Amino acid sequence: MDHQDRQPAGYAPLYFLAALGAGGLAVTFFLYLLFWVPHPGQPVPVFEDIMAAFSAGSLVTKAMIVTAWAGILGFSFMLIRMLIWNLSTLSRYRQTDAFETLLKSNAGTQLMAVPLSLAMTVNVGFILGLVFVPGLWSIVEYLFPAAMAVFVLIGAYGLKLYGSFLSARLKEGGFDCAKNNSFAQTLPAFAFAMVAVGLAAPAAMSMVTATVAISLMLSTFFVVLSLIIAGVTMFLGLRSMMENGANAEAAPTLWIAIPLITVLAIAWMRQAHGLHVHFDVHGGKAGSFTLLMPLLSIQLIVGLFGWSVMRAQGYFGRFVAGPERSPVSYALVCPGVALSVLLQFFVNKGLVGSGVIEKFSTVYWVATAPALILQVATIALVVILNAKHFGRDRTPVAALPA
């Protein structure tokens, strides 16, 4: 498929979510290796651990590792391809009148999908290095400062974009509160959370106290920033929805809290690990269980809320299975990925880590099954959306939400 030849009519920066979703699916396959491959000596599996498990493992283990390799490589390739296409198309889009109109409307925050996707790309790049590059862990302490510098640059880019949007709206006005009847304005919070989780990685993995301390400070800044933006924008969005009804096309944004919670939860767990190892802050073996249990509950509640609204509006029949097409549909991918990921963490770090269930027992696989089913369903959704938006059909994209 040549994305240049099959460019969707009515481009919008939200198409960066197609790259983001692919990156998220690559992460779901990495979790196979993280939780099912022994990796003594470091908190994540590296090339040597994976090869040792492959050589000594059963046929089932070998099949699992091959599946993980294929999933990581396939969706990483999709991420990079979609990112390059989006960057190229956005460059041309910036020269149009439509881009100027976007900047002056509520939709200006759609540009935050760019730093969001860039941050995900760096995270996936680190996974590719761990899984496929021999000896990477021997130089990882040199990579952590470089990675943090990249995430700071992406965060600064995001601050510039969001700062320009806010300053323009506060100076000139033009923000239409009646059309803010979705959670679309929470996208910047998601972007900054993705930066935060990347910055928190050295806190969980580095053995250098100074690196861990810098990681904690930088990631905390972006975590707090994300929480403030999420709180304000969700309140304003809910108020508008109660008054004007939910925007039918932007209905998938009602699930944005699900990926936001997953990303922040992983950032918090990474921070907690660094505090435990380097600063003698202990949370007990049930720490992850008590953290993840309420967060997972919130995700399920948000999921039910969004599902009820989208079902009432007939969203799936219109924009997924039906003839209408909207780039906002790609916002459906992130919640599927995020819930699958947090379920995996809840089972392995929460239930197994606290001693509630035994790893690889029958109960363990029953508890893991929902995460795997969600992963497969999300992959199917990506296949459907990619065919719909980048296939031969050139049905015009629905009017973008303001």
Secondary structure as GFF3:
##gff-version 3
##sequence-region A 1 402
A	DSSP	three_ten_helix	13	15	.	.	.	ID=ss1
A	DSSP	alpha_helix	16	36	.	.	.	ID=ss2
A	DSSP	alpha_helix	47	56	.	.	.	ID=ss3
A	DSSP	alpha_helix	59	93	.	.	.	ID=ss4
A	DSSP	alpha_helix	97	103	.	.	.	ID=ss5
A	DSSP	three_ten_helix	106	112	.	.	.	ID=ss6
A	DSSP	alpha_helix	113	132	.	.	.	ID=ss7
A	DSSP	three_ten_helix	136	139	.	.	.	ID=ss8
A	DSSP	alpha_helix	140	172	.	.	.	ID=ss9
A	DSSP	three_ten_helix	184	186	.	.	.	ID=ss10
A	DSSP	alpha_helix	187	205	.	.	.	ID=ss11
A	DSSP	alpha_helix	209	244	.	.	.	ID=ss12
A	DSSP	three_ten_helix	251	255	.	.	.	ID=ss13
A	DSSP	alpha_helix	257	279	.	.	.	ID=ss14
A	DSSP	alpha_helix	287	313	.	.	.	ID=ss15
A	DSSP	alpha_helix	315	315	.	.	.	ID=ss16
A	DSSP	pi_helix	316	320	.	.	.	ID=ss17
A	DSSP	three_ten_helix	327	332	.	.	.	ID=ss18
A	DSSP	alpha_helix	333	345	.	.	.	ID=ss19
A	DSSP	pi_helix	346	352	.	.	.	ID=ss20
A	DSSP	alpha_helix	362	390	.	.	.	ID=ss21
###
